[in-house]
Amino acid sequence: MTVNLHPHARDRLSERGATEEEIILAVEAGEKFEAKFGRIGFRRNVPFKRRWRGKHYKTKQIEAYAIRRYNGWLVISVVTRYF
């Protein structure tokens, strides 16, 4: 299975604190759920134990919203949550 990132998703990685590797991990091994507009969401918690925007967090949650493309997924958008 291939996982590709749409330019919009790629542009948002750094501002949301995610890496391409984390996105791929979420798609390949995360929880899968239905999302709006016929998209599929993938969610995965990853250990963080660092500071993000001035506050310390133990866990980062990655959500990738994707559409099926040929033999893989095209990630349209990325959301991160810290806790």
mmCIF file of the N, C-alpha and C atoms, coordinates in Angstrom:
data_MODEL
# 
_entry.id   MODEL 
# 
loop_
_atom_site.group_PDB 
_atom_site.id 
_atom_site.type_symbol 
_atom_site.label_atom_id 
_atom_site.label_alt_id 
_atom_site.label_comp_id 
_atom_site.label_asym_id 
_atom_site.label_entity_id 
_atom_site.label_seq_id 
_atom_site.pdbx_PDB_ins_code 
_atom_site.Cartn_x 
_atom_site.Cartn_y 
_atom_site.Cartn_z 
_atom_site.occupancy 
_atom_site.B_iso_or_equiv 
_atom_site.pdbx_formal_charge 
_atom_site.auth_seq_id 
_atom_site.auth_comp_id 
_atom_site.auth_asym_id 
_atom_site.auth_atom_id 
_atom_site.pdbx_PDB_model_num 
ATOM 1   N N  . MET A 1 1  ? 0.851   -1.178 0.000  1.00 0.00 ? 1  MET A N  1 
ATOM 2   C CA . MET A 1 1  ? 0.000   0.000  0.000  1.00 0.00 ? 1  MET A CA 1 
ATOM 3   C C  . MET A 1 1  ? 0.898   1.242  0.000  1.00 0.00 ? 1  MET A C  1 
ATOM 4   N N  . THR A 1 2  ? 0.551   2.195  -0.825 1.00 0.00 ? 2  THR A N  1 
ATOM 5   C CA . THR A 1 2  ? 1.304   3.442  -0.851 1.00 0.00 ? 2  THR A CA 1 
ATOM 6   C C  . THR A 1 2  ? 0.522   4.533  -0.119 1.00 0.00 ? 2  THR A C  1 
ATOM 7   N N  . VAL A 1 3  ? 1.258   5.446  0.469  1.00 0.00 ? 3  VAL A N  1 
ATOM 8   C CA . VAL A 1 3  ? 0.671   6.605  1.140  1.00 0.00 ? 3  VAL A CA 1 
ATOM 9   C C  . VAL A 1 3  ? 1.354   7.833  0.560  1.00 0.00 ? 3  VAL A C  1 
ATOM 10  N N  . ASN A 1 4  ? 0.574   8.664  -0.118 1.00 0.00 ? 4  ASN A N  1 
ATOM 11  C CA . ASN A 1 4  ? 1.096   9.904  -0.693 1.00 0.00 ? 4  ASN A CA 1 
ATOM 12  C C  . ASN A 1 4  ? 0.452   11.085 0.000  1.00 0.00 ? 4  ASN A C  1 
ATOM 13  N N  . LEU A 1 5  ? 1.176   12.196 0.057  1.00 0.00 ? 5  LEU A N  1 
ATOM 14  C CA . LEU A 1 5  ? 0.655   13.403 0.682  1.00 0.00 ? 5  LEU A CA 1 
ATOM 15  C C  . LEU A 1 5  ? 0.325   14.445 -0.378 1.00 0.00 ? 5  LEU A C  1 
ATOM 16  N N  . HIS A 1 6  ? -0.878  14.964 -0.308 1.00 0.00 ? 6  HIS A N  1 
ATOM 17  C CA . HIS A 1 6  ? -1.296  16.075 -1.158 1.00 0.00 ? 6  HIS A CA 1 
ATOM 18  C C  . HIS A 1 6  ? -0.446  17.293 -0.772 1.00 0.00 ? 6  HIS A C  1 
ATOM 19  N N  . PRO A 1 7  ? -0.176  18.205 -1.687 1.00 0.00 ? 7  PRO A N  1 
ATOM 20  C CA . PRO A 1 7  ? 0.610   19.400 -1.326 1.00 0.00 ? 7  PRO A CA 1 
ATOM 21  C C  . PRO A 1 7  ? 0.049   20.157 -0.127 1.00 0.00 ? 7  PRO A C  1 
ATOM 22  N N  . HIS A 1 8  ? -1.274  20.222 0.016  1.00 0.00 ? 8  HIS A N  1 
ATOM 23  C CA . HIS A 1 8  ? -1.868  20.899 1.180  1.00 0.00 ? 8  HIS A CA 1 
ATOM 24  C C  . HIS A 1 8  ? -1.416  20.227 2.473  1.00 0.00 ? 8  HIS A C  1 
ATOM 25  N N  . ALA A 1 9  ? -1.505  18.906 2.522  1.00 0.00 ? 9  ALA A N  1 
ATOM 26  C CA . ALA A 1 9  ? -1.097  18.171 3.728  1.00 0.00 ? 9  ALA A CA 1 
ATOM 27  C C  . ALA A 1 9  ? 0.395   18.368 3.987  1.00 0.00 ? 9  ALA A C  1 
ATOM 28  N N  . ARG A 1 10 ? 1.207   18.289 2.956  1.00 0.00 ? 10 ARG A N  1 
ATOM 29  C CA . ARG A 1 10 ? 2.656   18.452 3.114  1.00 0.00 ? 10 ARG A CA 1 
ATOM 30  C C  . ARG A 1 10 ? 3.003   19.849 3.646  1.00 0.00 ? 10 ARG A C  1 
ATOM 31  N N  . ASP A 1 11 ? 2.289   20.867 3.162  1.00 0.00 ? 11 ASP A N  1 
ATOM 32  C CA . ASP A 1 11 ? 2.524   22.242 3.620  1.00 0.00 ? 11 ASP A CA 1 
ATOM 33  C C  . ASP A 1 11 ? 2.172   22.424 5.097  1.00 0.00 ? 11 ASP A C  1 
ATOM 34  N N  . ARG A 1 12 ? 1.248   21.641 5.599  1.00 0.00 ? 12 ARG A N  1 
ATOM 35  C CA . ARG A 1 12 ? 0.785   21.799 6.978  1.00 0.00 ? 12 ARG A CA 1 
ATOM 36  C C  . ARG A 1 12 ? 1.601   21.011 7.993  1.00 0.00 ? 12 ARG A C  1 
ATOM 37  N N  . LEU A 1 13 ? 2.454   20.106 7.550  1.00 0.00 ? 13 LEU A N  1 
ATOM 38  C CA . LEU A 1 13 ? 3.196   19.251 8.481  1.00 0.00 ? 13 LEU A CA 1 
ATOM 39  C C  . LEU A 1 13 ? 3.945   20.048 9.541  1.00 0.00 ? 13 LEU A C  1 
ATOM 40  N N  . SER A 1 14 ? 4.788   20.976 9.122  1.00 0.00 ? 14 SER A N  1 
ATOM 41  C CA . SER A 1 14 ? 5.626   21.688 10.099 1.00 0.00 ? 14 SER A CA 1 
ATOM 42  C C  . SER A 1 14 ? 4.805   22.607 11.000 1.00 0.00 ? 14 SER A C  1 
ATOM 43  N N  . GLU A 1 15 ? 3.791   23.261 10.458 1.00 0.00 ? 15 GLU A N  1 
ATOM 44  C CA . GLU A 1 15 ? 3.007   24.168 11.314 1.00 0.00 ? 15 GLU A CA 1 
ATOM 45  C C  . GLU A 1 15 ? 2.153   23.407 12.320 1.00 0.00 ? 15 GLU A C  1 
ATOM 46  N N  . ARG A 1 16 ? 1.890   22.138 12.065 1.00 0.00 ? 16 ARG A N  1 
ATOM 47  C CA . ARG A 1 16 ? 1.094   21.337 12.985 1.00 0.00 ? 16 ARG A CA 1 
ATOM 48  C C  . ARG A 1 16 ? 1.940   20.358 13.789 1.00 0.00 ? 16 ARG A C  1 
ATOM 49  N N  . GLY A 1 17 ? 3.234   20.354 13.535 1.00 0.00 ? 17 GLY A N  1 
ATOM 50  C CA . GLY A 1 17 ? 4.147   19.542 14.335 1.00 0.00 ? 17 GLY A CA 1 
ATOM 51  C C  . GLY A 1 17 ? 4.157   18.065 14.012 1.00 0.00 ? 17 GLY A C  1 
ATOM 52  N N  . ALA A 1 18 ? 3.844   17.713 12.798 1.00 0.00 ? 18 ALA A N  1 
ATOM 53  C CA . ALA A 1 18 ? 3.830   16.306 12.398 1.00 0.00 ? 18 ALA A CA 1 
ATOM 54  C C  . ALA A 1 18 ? 4.964   16.030 11.414 1.00 0.00 ? 18 ALA A C  1 
ATOM 55  N N  . THR A 1 19 ? 5.317   14.768 11.292 1.00 0.00 ? 19 THR A N  1 
ATOM 56  C CA . THR A 1 19 ? 6.312   14.363 10.297 1.00 0.00 ? 19 THR A CA 1 
ATOM 57  C C  . THR A 1 19 ? 5.638   13.432 9.287  1.00 0.00 ? 19 THR A C  1 
ATOM 58  N N  . GLU A 1 20 ? 6.263   13.314 8.153  1.00 0.00 ? 20 GLU A N  1 
ATOM 59  C CA . GLU A 1 20 ? 5.728   12.416 7.127  1.00 0.00 ? 20 GLU A CA 1 
ATOM 60  C C  . GLU A 1 20 ? 5.707   10.974 7.641  1.00 0.00 ? 20 GLU A C  1 
ATOM 61  N N  . GLU A 1 21 ? 6.719   10.596 8.399  1.00 0.00 ? 21 GLU A N  1 
ATOM 62  C CA . GLU A 1 21 ? 6.783   9.242  8.953  1.00 0.00 ? 21 GLU A CA 1 
ATOM 63  C C  . GLU A 1 21 ? 5.605   8.967  9.896  1.00 0.00 ? 21 GLU A C  1 
ATOM 64  N N  . GLU A 1 22 ? 5.242   9.969  10.713 1.00 0.00 ? 22 GLU A N  1 
ATOM 65  C CA . GLU A 1 22 ? 4.103   9.810  11.624 1.00 0.00 ? 22 GLU A CA 1 
ATOM 66  C C  . GLU A 1 22 ? 2.794   9.660  10.852 1.00 0.00 ? 22 GLU A C  1 
ATOM 67  N N  . ILE A 1 23 ? 2.665   10.387 9.760  1.00 0.00 ? 23 ILE A N  1 
ATOM 68  C CA . ILE A 1 23 ? 1.461   10.299 8.936  1.00 0.00 ? 23 ILE A CA 1 
ATOM 69  C C  . ILE A 1 23 ? 1.349   8.902  8.333  1.00 0.00 ? 23 ILE A C  1 
ATOM 70  N N  . ILE A 1 24 ? 2.440   8.411  7.802  1.00 0.00 ? 24 ILE A N  1 
ATOM 71  C CA . ILE A 1 24 ? 2.440   7.071  7.212  1.00 0.00 ? 24 ILE A CA 1 
ATOM 72  C C  . ILE A 1 24 ? 2.112   6.031  8.276  1.00 0.00 ? 24 ILE A C  1 
ATOM 73  N N  . LEU A 1 25 ? 2.679   6.165  9.462  1.00 0.00 ? 25 LEU A N  1 
ATOM 74  C CA . LEU A 1 25 ? 2.383   5.250  10.565 1.00 0.00 ? 25 LEU A CA 1 
ATOM 75  C C  . LEU A 1 25 ? 0.897   5.277  10.925 1.00 0.00 ? 25 LEU A C  1 
ATOM 76  N N  . ALA A 1 26 ? 0.315   6.460  10.967 1.00 0.00 ? 26 ALA A N  1 
ATOM 77  C CA . ALA A 1 26 ? -1.112  6.585  11.288 1.00 0.00 ? 26 ALA A CA 1 
ATOM 78  C C  . ALA A 1 26 ? -1.966  5.867  10.247 1.00 0.00 ? 26 ALA A C  1 
ATOM 79  N N  . VAL A 1 27 ? -1.624  6.030  8.977  1.00 0.00 ? 27 VAL A N  1 
ATOM 80  C CA . VAL A 1 27 ? -2.401  5.391  7.913  1.00 0.00 ? 27 VAL A CA 1 
ATOM 81  C C  . VAL A 1 27 ? -2.210  3.877  7.932  1.00 0.00 ? 27 VAL A C  1 
ATOM 82  N N  . GLU A 1 28 ? -1.008  3.429  8.119  1.00 0.00 ? 28 GLU A N  1 
ATOM 83  C CA . GLU A 1 28 ? -0.717  1.996  8.048  1.00 0.00 ? 28 GLU A CA 1 
ATOM 84  C C  . GLU A 1 28 ? -1.111  1.226  9.309  1.00 0.00 ? 28 GLU A C  1 
ATOM 85  N N  . ALA A 1 29 ? -1.014  1.876  10.480 1.00 0.00 ? 29 ALA A N  1 
ATOM 86  C CA . ALA A 1 29 ? -1.219  1.126  11.723 1.00 0.00 ? 29 ALA A CA 1 
ATOM 87  C C  . ALA A 1 29 ? -2.156  1.809  12.710 1.00 0.00 ? 29 ALA A C  1 
ATOM 88  N N  . GLY A 1 30 ? -2.826  2.870  12.290 1.00 0.00 ? 30 GLY A N  1 
ATOM 89  C CA . GLY A 1 30 ? -3.701  3.589  13.206 1.00 0.00 ? 30 GLY A CA 1 
ATOM 90  C C  . GLY A 1 30 ? -5.140  3.129  13.134 1.00 0.00 ? 30 GLY A C  1 
ATOM 91  N N  . GLU A 1 31 ? -5.943  3.736  13.982 1.00 0.00 ? 31 GLU A N  1 
ATOM 92  C CA . GLU A 1 31 ? -7.391  3.495  13.995 1.00 0.00 ? 31 GLU A CA 1 
ATOM 93  C C  . GLU A 1 31 ? -7.993  4.127  12.746 1.00 0.00 ? 31 GLU A C  1 
ATOM 94  N N  . LYS A 1 32 ? -8.875  3.423  12.083 1.00 0.00 ? 32 LYS A N  1 
ATOM 95  C CA . LYS A 1 32 ? -9.516  3.910  10.861 1.00 0.00 ? 32 LYS A CA 1 
ATOM 96  C C  . LYS A 1 32 ? -10.955 4.290  11.181 1.00 0.00 ? 32 LYS A C  1 
ATOM 97  N N  . PHE A 1 33 ? -11.411 5.447  10.664 1.00 0.00 ? 33 PHE A N  1 
ATOM 98  C CA . PHE A 1 33 ? -12.788 5.877  10.913 1.00 0.00 ? 33 PHE A CA 1 
ATOM 99  C C  . PHE A 1 33 ? -13.316 6.664  9.724  1.00 0.00 ? 33 PHE A C  1 
ATOM 100 N N  . GLU A 1 34 ? -14.633 6.697  9.603  1.00 0.00 ? 34 GLU A N  1 
ATOM 101 C CA . GLU A 1 34 ? -15.252 7.466  8.527  1.00 0.00 ? 34 GLU A CA 1 
ATOM 102 C C  . GLU A 1 34 ? -15.211 8.946  8.868  1.00 0.00 ? 34 GLU A C  1 
ATOM 103 N N  . ALA A 1 35 ? -14.982 9.759  7.848  1.00 0.00 ? 35 ALA A N  1 
ATOM 104 C CA . ALA A 1 35 ? -14.911 11.203 8.024  1.00 0.00 ? 35 ALA A CA 1 
ATOM 105 C C  . ALA A 1 35 ? -15.864 11.885 7.035  1.00 0.00 ? 35 ALA A C  1 
ATOM 106 N N  . LYS A 1 36 ? -15.955 13.191 7.124  1.00 0.00 ? 36 LYS A N  1 
ATOM 107 C CA . LYS A 1 36 ? -16.833 13.965 6.238  1.00 0.00 ? 36 LYS A CA 1 
ATOM 108 C C  . LYS A 1 36 ? -16.365 13.878 4.784  1.00 0.00 ? 36 LYS A C  1 
ATOM 109 N N  . PHE A 1 37 ? -17.290 14.167 3.902  1.00 0.00 ? 37 PHE A N  1 
ATOM 110 C CA . PHE A 1 37 ? -17.043 14.275 2.467  1.00 0.00 ? 37 PHE A CA 1 
ATOM 111 C C  . PHE A 1 37 ? -16.517 12.985 1.844  1.00 0.00 ? 37 PHE A C  1 
ATOM 112 N N  . GLY A 1 38 ? -16.888 11.849 2.428  1.00 0.00 ? 38 GLY A N  1 
ATOM 113 C CA . GLY A 1 38 ? -16.480 10.564 1.882  1.00 0.00 ? 38 GLY A CA 1 
ATOM 114 C C  . GLY A 1 38 ? -15.026 10.200 2.124  1.00 0.00 ? 38 GLY A C  1 
ATOM 115 N N  . ARG A 1 39 ? -14.381 10.922 2.997  1.00 0.00 ? 39 ARG A N  1 
ATOM 116 C CA . ARG A 1 39 ? -12.982 10.637 3.307  1.00 0.00 ? 39 ARG A CA 1 
ATOM 117 C C  . ARG A 1 39 ? -12.881 9.627  4.437  1.00 0.00 ? 39 ARG A C  1 
ATOM 118 N N  . ILE A 1 40 ? -11.691 9.099  4.594  1.00 0.00 ? 40 ILE A N  1 
ATOM 119 C CA . ILE A 1 40 ? -11.397 8.172  5.673  1.00 0.00 ? 40 ILE A CA 1 
ATOM 120 C C  . ILE A 1 40 ? -10.357 8.832  6.575  1.00 0.00 ? 40 ILE A C  1 
ATOM 121 N N  . GLY A 1 41 ? -10.578 8.737  7.874  1.00 0.00 ? 41 GLY A N  1 
ATOM 122 C CA . GLY A 1 41 ? -9.621  9.270  8.837  1.00 0.00 ? 41 GLY A CA 1 
ATOM 123 C C  . GLY A 1 41 ? -8.809  8.146  9.444  1.00 0.00 ? 41 GLY A C  1 
ATOM 124 N N  . PHE A 1 42 ? -7.581  8.470  9.768  1.00 0.00 ? 42 PHE A N  1 
ATOM 125 C CA . PHE A 1 42 ? -6.684  7.539  10.444 1.00 0.00 ? 42 PHE A CA 1 
ATOM 126 C C  . PHE A 1 42 ? -6.125  8.262  11.665 1.00 0.00 ? 42 PHE A C  1 
ATOM 127 N N  . ARG A 1 43 ? -6.156  7.596  12.818 1.00 0.00 ? 43 ARG A N  1 
ATOM 128 C CA . ARG A 1 43 ? -5.734  8.234  14.061 1.00 0.00 ? 43 ARG A CA 1 
ATOM 129 C C  . ARG A 1 43 ? -4.723  7.344  14.764 1.00 0.00 ? 43 ARG A C  1 
ATOM 130 N N  . ARG A 1 44 ? -3.667  7.984  15.264 1.00 0.00 ? 44 ARG A N  1 
ATOM 131 C CA . ARG A 1 44 ? -2.633  7.231  15.991 1.00 0.00 ? 44 ARG A CA 1 
ATOM 132 C C  . ARG A 1 44 ? -2.004  8.139  17.037 1.00 0.00 ? 44 ARG A C  1 
ATOM 133 N N  . ASN A 1 45 ? -1.876  7.624  18.255 1.00 0.00 ? 45 ASN A N  1 
ATOM 134 C CA . ASN A 1 45 ? -1.154  8.332  19.317 1.00 0.00 ? 45 ASN A CA 1 
ATOM 135 C C  . ASN A 1 45 ? 0.306   7.907  19.273 1.00 0.00 ? 45 ASN A C  1 
ATOM 136 N N  . VAL A 1 46 ? 1.192   8.883  19.421 1.00 0.00 ? 46 VAL A N  1 
ATOM 137 C CA . VAL A 1 46 ? 2.624   8.593  19.462 1.00 0.00 ? 46 VAL A CA 1 
ATOM 138 C C  . VAL A 1 46 ? 3.220   9.263  20.696 1.00 0.00 ? 46 VAL A C  1 
ATOM 139 N N  . PRO A 1 47 ? 4.197   8.629  21.341 1.00 0.00 ? 47 PRO A N  1 
ATOM 140 C CA . PRO A 1 47 ? 4.862   9.259  22.489 1.00 0.00 ? 47 PRO A CA 1 
ATOM 141 C C  . PRO A 1 47 ? 5.523   10.561 22.045 1.00 0.00 ? 47 PRO A C  1 
ATOM 142 N N  . PHE A 1 48 ? 5.429   11.579 22.859 1.00 0.00 ? 48 PHE A N  1 
ATOM 143 C CA . PHE A 1 48 ? 5.996   12.880 22.499 1.00 0.00 ? 48 PHE A CA 1 
ATOM 144 C C  . PHE A 1 48 ? 7.028   13.330 23.533 1.00 0.00 ? 48 PHE A C  1 
ATOM 145 N N  . LYS A 1 49 ? 6.618   13.519 24.784 1.00 0.00 ? 49 LYS A N  1 
ATOM 146 C CA . LYS A 1 49 ? 7.508   13.866 25.900 1.00 0.00 ? 49 LYS A CA 1 
ATOM 147 C C  . LYS A 1 49 ? 8.444   15.033 25.587 1.00 0.00 ? 49 LYS A C  1 
ATOM 148 N N  . ARG A 1 50 ? 7.870   16.102 25.011 1.00 0.00 ? 50 ARG A N  1 
ATOM 149 C CA . ARG A 1 50 ? 8.641   17.311 24.682 1.00 0.00 ? 50 ARG A CA 1 
ATOM 150 C C  . ARG A 1 50 ? 7.744   18.534 24.815 1.00 0.00 ? 50 ARG A C  1 
ATOM 151 N N  . ARG A 1 51 ? 8.312   19.659 24.472 1.00 0.00 ? 51 ARG A N  1 
ATOM 152 C CA . ARG A 1 51 ? 7.567   20.914 24.484 1.00 0.00 ? 51 ARG A CA 1 
ATOM 153 C C  . ARG A 1 51 ? 7.053   21.221 23.086 1.00 0.00 ? 51 ARG A C  1 
ATOM 154 N N  . TRP A 1 52 ? 5.846   21.754 23.050 1.00 0.00 ? 52 TRP A N  1 
ATOM 155 C CA . TRP A 1 52 ? 5.266   22.237 21.805 1.00 0.00 ? 52 TRP A CA 1 
ATOM 156 C C  . TRP A 1 52 ? 4.612   23.571 22.110 1.00 0.00 ? 52 TRP A C  1 
ATOM 157 N N  . ARG A 1 53 ? 5.097   24.598 21.469 1.00 0.00 ? 53 ARG A N  1 
ATOM 158 C CA . ARG A 1 53 ? 4.578   25.957 21.665 1.00 0.00 ? 53 ARG A CA 1 
ATOM 159 C C  . ARG A 1 53 ? 4.513   26.353 23.132 1.00 0.00 ? 53 ARG A C  1 
ATOM 160 N N  . GLY A 1 54 ? 5.613   26.067 23.844 1.00 0.00 ? 54 GLY A N  1 
ATOM 161 C CA . GLY A 1 54 ? 5.770   26.535 25.212 1.00 0.00 ? 54 GLY A CA 1 
ATOM 162 C C  . GLY A 1 54 ? 5.200   25.651 26.306 1.00 0.00 ? 54 GLY A C  1 
ATOM 163 N N  . LYS A 1 55 ? 4.603   24.528 25.948 1.00 0.00 ? 55 LYS A N  1 
ATOM 164 C CA . LYS A 1 55 ? 4.019   23.659 26.957 1.00 0.00 ? 55 LYS A CA 1 
ATOM 165 C C  . LYS A 1 55 ? 4.505   22.224 26.749 1.00 0.00 ? 55 LYS A C  1 
ATOM 166 N N  . HIS A 1 56 ? 4.714   21.509 27.853 1.00 0.00 ? 56 HIS A N  1 
ATOM 167 C CA . HIS A 1 56 ? 5.202   20.133 27.779 1.00 0.00 ? 56 HIS A CA 1 
ATOM 168 C C  . HIS A 1 56 ? 4.035   19.155 27.626 1.00 0.00 ? 56 HIS A C  1 
ATOM 169 N N  . TYR A 1 57 ? 4.182   18.198 26.686 1.00 0.00 ? 57 TYR A N  1 
ATOM 170 C CA . TYR A 1 57 ? 3.152   17.188 26.445 1.00 0.00 ? 57 TYR A CA 1 
ATOM 171 C C  . TYR A 1 57 ? 3.789   15.800 26.423 1.00 0.00 ? 57 TYR A C  1 
ATOM 172 N N  . LYS A 1 58 ? 3.042   14.811 26.877 1.00 0.00 ? 58 LYS A N  1 
ATOM 173 C CA . LYS A 1 58 ? 3.520   13.429 26.870 1.00 0.00 ? 58 LYS A CA 1 
ATOM 174 C C  . LYS A 1 58 ? 3.167   12.706 25.574 1.00 0.00 ? 58 LYS A C  1 
ATOM 175 N N  . THR A 1 59 ? 2.041   13.076 24.975 1.00 0.00 ? 59 THR A N  1 
ATOM 176 C CA . THR A 1 59 ? 1.526   12.335 23.829 1.00 0.00 ? 59 THR A CA 1 
ATOM 177 C C  . THR A 1 59 ? 1.106   13.296 22.718 1.00 0.00 ? 59 THR A C  1 
ATOM 178 N N  . LYS A 1 60 ? 1.332   12.853 21.491 1.00 0.00 ? 60 LYS A N  1 
ATOM 179 C CA . LYS A 1 60 ? 0.857   13.586 20.316 1.00 0.00 ? 60 LYS A CA 1 
ATOM 180 C C  . LYS A 1 60 ? -0.078  12.650 19.554 1.00 0.00 ? 60 LYS A C  1 
ATOM 181 N N  . GLN A 1 61 ? -1.242  13.168 19.166 1.00 0.00 ? 61 GLN A N  1 
ATOM 182 C CA . GLN A 1 61 ? -2.187  12.392 18.380 1.00 0.00 ? 61 GLN A CA 1 
ATOM 183 C C  . GLN A 1 61 ? -2.174  12.925 16.952 1.00 0.00 ? 61 GLN A C  1 
ATOM 184 N N  . ILE A 1 62 ? -1.970  12.016 16.027 1.00 0.00 ? 62 ILE A N  1 
ATOM 185 C CA . ILE A 1 62 ? -1.943  12.359 14.610 1.00 0.00 ? 62 ILE A CA 1 
ATOM 186 C C  . ILE A 1 62 ? -3.243  11.893 13.981 1.00 0.00 ? 62 ILE A C  1 
ATOM 187 N N  . GLU A 1 63 ? -3.894  12.772 13.234 1.00 0.00 ? 63 GLU A N  1 
ATOM 188 C CA . GLU A 1 63 ? -5.049  12.393 12.429 1.00 0.00 ? 63 GLU A CA 1 
ATOM 189 C C  . GLU A 1 63 ? -4.745  12.748 10.990 1.00 0.00 ? 63 GLU A C  1 
ATOM 190 N N  . ALA A 1 64 ? -4.899  11.775 10.124 1.00 0.00 ? 64 ALA A N  1 
ATOM 191 C CA . ALA A 1 64 ? -4.700  11.976 8.693  1.00 0.00 ? 64 ALA A CA 1 
ATOM 192 C C  . ALA A 1 64 ? -6.025  11.700 7.999  1.00 0.00 ? 64 ALA A C  1 
ATOM 193 N N  . TYR A 1 65 ? -6.442  12.616 7.142  1.00 0.00 ? 65 TYR A N  1 
ATOM 194 C CA . TYR A 1 65 ? -7.687  12.457 6.383  1.00 0.00 ? 65 TYR A CA 1 
ATOM 195 C C  . TYR A 1 65 ? -7.312  12.189 4.941  1.00 0.00 ? 65 TYR A C  1 
ATOM 196 N N  . ALA A 1 66 ? -7.815  11.060 4.415  1.00 0.00 ? 66 ALA A N  1 
ATOM 197 C CA . ALA A 1 66 ? -7.342  10.604 3.115  1.00 0.00 ? 66 ALA A CA 1 
ATOM 198 C C  . ALA A 1 66 ? -8.484  10.115 2.232  1.00 0.00 ? 66 ALA A C  1 
ATOM 199 N N  . ILE A 1 67 ? -8.152  9.979  0.949  1.00 0.00 ? 67 ILE A N  1 
ATOM 200 C CA . ILE A 1 67 ? -9.038  9.361  -0.022 1.00 0.00 ? 67 ILE A CA 1 
ATOM 201 C C  . ILE A 1 67 ? -8.278  8.217  -0.678 1.00 0.00 ? 67 ILE A C  1 
ATOM 202 N N  . ARG A 1 68 ? -9.025  7.215  -1.123 1.00 0.00 ? 68 ARG A N  1 
ATOM 203 C CA . ARG A 1 68 ? -8.443  6.052  -1.781 1.00 0.00 ? 68 ARG A CA 1 
ATOM 204 C C  . ARG A 1 68 ? -7.970  6.464  -3.174 1.00 0.00 ? 68 ARG A C  1 
ATOM 205 N N  . ARG A 1 69 ? -6.759  6.136  -3.515 1.00 0.00 ? 69 ARG A N  1 
ATOM 206 C CA . ARG A 1 69 ? -6.200  6.415  -4.834 1.00 0.00 ? 69 ARG A CA 1 
ATOM 207 C C  . ARG A 1 69 ? -5.481  5.179  -5.325 1.00 0.00 ? 69 ARG A C  1 
ATOM 208 N N  . TYR A 1 70 ? -6.020  4.581  -6.378 1.00 0.00 ? 70 TYR A N  1 
ATOM 209 C CA . TYR A 1 70 ? -5.408  3.415  -7.016 1.00 0.00 ? 70 TYR A CA 1 
ATOM 210 C C  . TYR A 1 70 ? -5.094  2.340  -5.982 1.00 0.00 ? 70 TYR A C  1 
ATOM 211 N N  . ASN A 1 71 ? -3.827  2.056  -5.719 1.00 0.00 ? 71 ASN A N  1 
ATOM 212 C CA . ASN A 1 71 ? -3.487  0.991  -4.774 1.00 0.00 ? 71 ASN A CA 1 
ATOM 213 C C  . ASN A 1 71 ? -3.051  1.536  -3.419 1.00 0.00 ? 71 ASN A C  1 
ATOM 214 N N  . GLY A 1 72 ? -3.462  2.756  -3.081 1.00 0.00 ? 72 GLY A N  1 
ATOM 215 C CA . GLY A 1 72 ? -3.038  3.332  -1.812 1.00 0.00 ? 72 GLY A CA 1 
ATOM 216 C C  . GLY A 1 72 ? -3.938  4.471  -1.371 1.00 0.00 ? 72 GLY A C  1 
ATOM 217 N N  . TRP A 1 73 ? -3.347  5.390  -0.595 1.00 0.00 ? 73 TRP A N  1 
ATOM 218 C CA . TRP A 1 73 ? -4.081  6.508  -0.020 1.00 0.00 ? 73 TRP A CA 1 
ATOM 219 C C  . TRP A 1 73 ? -3.418  7.825  -0.380 1.00 0.00 ? 73 TRP A C  1 
ATOM 220 N N  . LEU A 1 74 ? -4.250  8.843  -0.595 1.00 0.00 ? 74 LEU A N  1 
ATOM 221 C CA . LEU A 1 74 ? -3.774  10.209 -0.775 1.00 0.00 ? 74 LEU A CA 1 
ATOM 222 C C  . LEU A 1 74 ? -4.246  10.993 0.437  1.00 0.00 ? 74 LEU A C  1 
ATOM 223 N N  . VAL A 1 75 ? -3.304  11.413 1.277  1.00 0.00 ? 75 VAL A N  1 
ATOM 224 C CA . VAL A 1 75 ? -3.623  12.172 2.486  1.00 0.00 ? 75 VAL A CA 1 
ATOM 225 C C  . VAL A 1 75 ? -3.887  13.617 2.089  1.00 0.00 ? 75 VAL A C  1 
ATOM 226 N N  . ILE A 1 76 ? -5.081  14.085 2.405  1.00 0.00 ? 76 ILE A N  1 
ATOM 227 C CA . ILE A 1 76 ? -5.522  15.430 2.040  1.00 0.00 ? 76 ILE A CA 1 
ATOM 228 C C  . ILE A 1 76 ? -5.175  16.452 3.112  1.00 0.00 ? 76 ILE A C  1 
ATOM 229 N N  . SER A 1 77 ? -5.361  16.078 4.371  1.00 0.00 ? 77 SER A N  1 
ATOM 230 C CA . SER A 1 77 ? -5.121  17.017 5.465  1.00 0.00 ? 77 SER A CA 1 
ATOM 231 C C  . SER A 1 77 ? -4.631  16.271 6.694  1.00 0.00 ? 77 SER A C  1 
ATOM 232 N N  . VAL A 1 78 ? -3.988  17.041 7.569  1.00 0.00 ? 78 VAL A N  1 
ATOM 233 C CA . VAL A 1 78 ? -3.384  16.483 8.790  1.00 0.00 ? 78 VAL A CA 1 
ATOM 234 C C  . VAL A 1 78 ? -3.778  17.358 9.967  1.00 0.00 ? 78 VAL A C  1 
ATOM 235 N N  . VAL A 1 79 ? -4.151  16.709 11.078 1.00 0.00 ? 79 VAL A N  1 
ATOM 236 C CA . VAL A 1 79 ? -4.474  17.416 12.314 1.00 0.00 ? 79 VAL A CA 1 
ATOM 237 C C  . VAL A 1 79 ? -3.651  16.776 13.439 1.00 0.00 ? 79 VAL A C  1 
ATOM 238 N N  . THR A 1 80 ? -3.125  17.601 14.322 1.00 0.00 ? 80 THR A N  1 
ATOM 239 C CA . THR A 1 80 ? -2.408  17.060 15.501 1.00 0.00 ? 80 THR A CA 1 
ATOM 240 C C  . THR A 1 80 ? -3.052  17.593 16.764 1.00 0.00 ? 80 THR A C  1 
ATOM 241 N N  . ARG A 1 81 ? -3.035  16.777 17.778 1.00 0.00 ? 81 ARG A N  1 
ATOM 242 C CA . ARG A 1 81 ? -3.489  17.174 19.116 1.00 0.00 ? 81 ARG A CA 1 
ATOM 243 C C  . ARG A 1 81 ? -2.416  16.752 20.104 1.00 0.00 ? 81 ARG A C  1 
ATOM 244 N N  . TYR A 1 82 ? -2.216  17.563 21.088 1.00 0.00 ? 82 TYR A N  1 
ATOM 245 C CA . TYR A 1 82 ? -1.192  17.279 22.103 1.00 0.00 ? 82 TYR A CA 1 
ATOM 246 C C  . TYR A 1 82 ? -1.863  17.165 23.468 1.00 0.00 ? 82 TYR A C  1 
ATOM 247 N N  . PHE A 1 83 ? -1.458  16.166 24.222 1.00 0.00 ? 83 PHE A N  1 
ATOM 248 C CA . PHE A 1 83 ? -1.989  16.015 25.588 1.00 0.00 ? 83 PHE A CA 1 
ATOM 249 C C  . PHE A 1 83 ? -1.007  15.248 26.433 1.00 0.00 ? 83 PHE A C  1 
# 
